[in-house]
Amino acid sequence: MIRKFVGAVAAALAVLAGLWLMIAPFALGTQPEDADWTNATHSEFFTGLGVAVVGLVGAIAFVLAIREELVLRGLVQPKPRKVEPEPVPVPAPQASSAELASLLAPLVEALREDLNTGARPGGGEHRQNGKTSLVGVEENR
C-alpha cells in the first residue's frame, strides 16, 4: 500500500515537473516576446508535455490501484451499479391462417386486377386518368 502511495506522489510530482518545463521558457524570459519559438523553447515545451502526460497516466494508474486495494480490504464500498431490468418482449398476437387469408384477399385481388389491366396488347405501360406519356406528346409536335 505504501509503495502505491509513493508511486502516486512521484507521478504527481512528474506532472508538476512537466508543467514547469512547459512554462519555464516563458516564465524565465528565455523566449523573446512576440517572436517565433526558438529551438530551445520547442525542446523544453514538448519534453515537458511528454513528461506531464506520462506522469498523469502514472498517477491515474496508481490511484486506481490504491482504490482497488482499499476495496479488497473492505475499507471502501463501491457504489452499486444501477441495473435496469431488461424489457420483457411482448409476444405478437398469433393470427390463424384463415384470418391471414381473409386479410390478404383484397390485396391479392387488387394485384391480380392491376396485372390484368397492364397486360393489354399495346398497353405495356399503365397510365391513370387517360394521360399519355411525355415521350408520346413530344413525338407528336
Residue, then its C-alpha position, 0 to 999 in steps of 0.5 A: m500500500i505504501r509503495k502505491f502511495v509513493g508511486a502516486v506522489a512521484a507521478a504527481l510530482a512528474v506532472l508538476a515537473g512537466l508543467w514547469l518545463m512547459i512554462a519555464p521558457f516563458a516564465l524565465g524570459t528565455q523566449p523573446e516576446d512576440a517572436d517565433w519559438t526558438n529551438a530551445t523553447h520547442s525542446e523544453f515545451f514538448t519534453g515537458l508535455g511528454v513528461a506531464v502526460v506520462g506522469l498523469v497516466g502514472a498517477i491515474a494508474f496508481v490511484l486506481a490501484i490504491r482504490e482497488e486495494l482499499v476495496l479488497r480490504g473492505l475499507v471502501q464500498p463501491k457504489p452499486r451499479k444501477v441495473e435496469p431490468e431488461p424489457v420483457p418482449v411482448p409476444a405478437p398476437q398469433a393470427s390463424s391462417a384463415e384470418l391471414a387469408s381473409l386479410l390478404a384477399p383484397l390485396v391479392e385481388a387488387l394485384r391480380e386486377d392491376l396485372n390484368t389491366g397492364a397486360r393489354p396488347g399495346g398497353g405495356e405501360h399503365r397510365q391513370n386518368g387517360k394521360t399519355s406519356l411525355v415521350g408520346v406528346e413530344e413525338n407528336r409536335 
